[in-house]
Amino acid sequence: MITPEDVVAILRIELEDIKPLIWRRVAVPSAIILKGLHNVIQAVMGWRDCHLWEFEAKGQKYSRLIPNDLDWNDRITNAANTKLSSVLAGAVTDIKYVYDMGDYWEHRVIVEKNMPAELGVVYPKFLGGERRCPPEDCGGVPGYHEFLGKLTSKQAKKRKAALDWYGGPYNPDDIDEEKIVAALKRFGSNPN
């Protein structure tokens, strides 16, 4: 249960290397573990949590540990045991988050401010954003641009193939805010 004594971090999440910028703003308890923050980012960006991911701050990497992968586990701090507040304690205001090591979706997580939690507010809380996230497994930034090119092609066959591959309509300007808010509500006050 969040109390007014708890601290909330206002985060701006930007997907790197795509113009116009795809971004989200969200308020999360600073006591959230990084695995929970990963879940929040997945929800607000519209990813489906199908791939490996990692955070990086001040040269330290955080993710989930992989059974029987000593090489990975030696380089990673367990995100399930690390609170956002401990990462921010070193005056960190910028965190790198990578989702899908193949497509390599690099996000910049900017800590805009820390503030007391508001009584009666359920966190995490969606605060805004622009543009729909790229489809999963589209091939990273180059594949996303190719996908958008097919959607706007004068050739109906290319447009249909892109929409069939995606599985329905795709509007890069619509972030589907209702879906984001509903996903965060499912967390209640515990996205971990």
N, C-alpha and C positions, 0 to 999 in steps of 0.2 A: 504494500500500500504506500503510495507516494504521500509525503507530508510536506508542508510548506518549508520545513528545514532542509529538505532534499534539494540538490542542485540539478538543474536541467541544462543540457548543452544544446544550443541552437546550431545545427549543422547544415551547411550548404554542400550538396553532393553534385559534382560536375563530371560528366562523361567527357574525357579528353579527346582531342583530335577530330571532333566533328563540329561543323558549322552549318547552320546556326546551333548554338550551344543547347545541349540537353542537360537539364539540371532539376534538382529537387531541394526543398528546404524542409527540415523536420526537427522537432524538439524531442530529445531522448533524455532519460535519466542519466546522469554522468556515472552512476553506479552500474550501468548496463555492462554485461560482459561482451567482449568483442564478437563472440559467436552470435549473441543476440543482436549486436549492431549489424553484423552480416545479414541476419534475417530481415532486419528493418530495411537495409539497402535493397535487398532482393525485392521486397514488397513495394517500396516506393518507386523503384526504377522499372519494375515490371519484368524482372528476370524470373526464371523458373527454378533456380537453385539446382541445376543439373551438372555443374562443373566445379572443379577445384577453385579455391579463392585464397587470397592472402591480403593482410594489411601490412603496411610498412611505415614506421615512424622512427626517426633518428637512427636509421640503419638496422633496426630490429624488425624481424618479420614475425607475424602472428597468423596462425591458421589452425585448422583442425589437424590433429596428428593422424597419420595413416599407419594402420597396423602392418608390421613387417617391412616398413620402409625407413630404415635407419638413416639413410642419406637425407631424406626429406625431414624427418623428425629431428635430426641434429641441427638443422638450420632454422627450425621453427620454434617459437614459443607458443604454447597451447592457448589458443583463443578462448577455450572454454573455462580457463582459469584466470583470465586477465580482464580487469575492469577498464572501461574507457577512462575513468578518473585517474587510474595509475599511469596510463599512457600520457594523459594531459598534464600530469604533475610536473613534468620537465619543461613546462612552458611550450608544449607542442600545440600549434594551431593549424597544422596542415598534415593530413594523413593520406597516404596513398593506399588505394584499394584496387586490387586487380581481380577480376572475375573471368574465368575460363582462360586457362593458360594457353590454349590453342588460338582462340580468337583474340585474346589479350585485351579485354575491355578494361582500360585503365581509368579509374575515377580519382578525382581529387576531392577529399573530404575536408572542408574548411570549417574550423570551429569559429563561428561568428561571434558568439558570446556565451557566457555561463550566467545563469540567473536562478533565483529561487523558484521552486516549483509552485504552480498556482493551485490552491486548494480546489478540489473538485474536478480538476482536469485529468483526463486519462492520457498517459504517455505510453508509447510514442505518439506524437501528434503531427499530422501532415500540415505544413504551412504554405506550400506552394510549389510551383515548378512549371517547366515548359518543355514541350516536345516529347513524343513517344520514344521509348527506348528501341534500339534496333532489335530485330528478331534474333532469337537464339540460333547459334550455328550458321549464321549467314556468311561467315568468313572474315570477321573483324571489320575494321574501318573500310578497306577496299571492297569487301563483299557487300557491306551495307550500301555504299555508294552505287554499286552495280545493281543491287536490288531496287533502290530508289529510281535509278535510270530506267529499269524495266517497267516500273509502275507508271512512269510518265512517257513511255515510248509511244510513238504514233502507231506502232504495230500492235494490234489487238492480241495477237498470239503471244507476244512477249509479256503484255500486261496480265493476260489470263494465266500464263505459266507462273508468273511471280505470285499472284494471288492464290493460285492453287497450292504452290509450295508453302506459302505462309499459312494457308488454311482459312482464309476469309479476308474481309476488307482490312486495309491498313491505311491509317491516316497519320502521317508523321507529326502533325501539329496537335493531335488529340492525345493528352496524357491519360485519359480515362480516370479522372480524379475519384469518381465513385468507387471504382475497383480498388484504388490505393487506400482510401479511407476504410473501406470494408476489410481489407487485408490487415490493416493496423488494428482495427477493432478486435479482430480475432485474437490478437496478442493479449488484449486486455492491458494490464500493466506488467506483463511478463513475456517479452519477446524471446527470452533465453531458451 
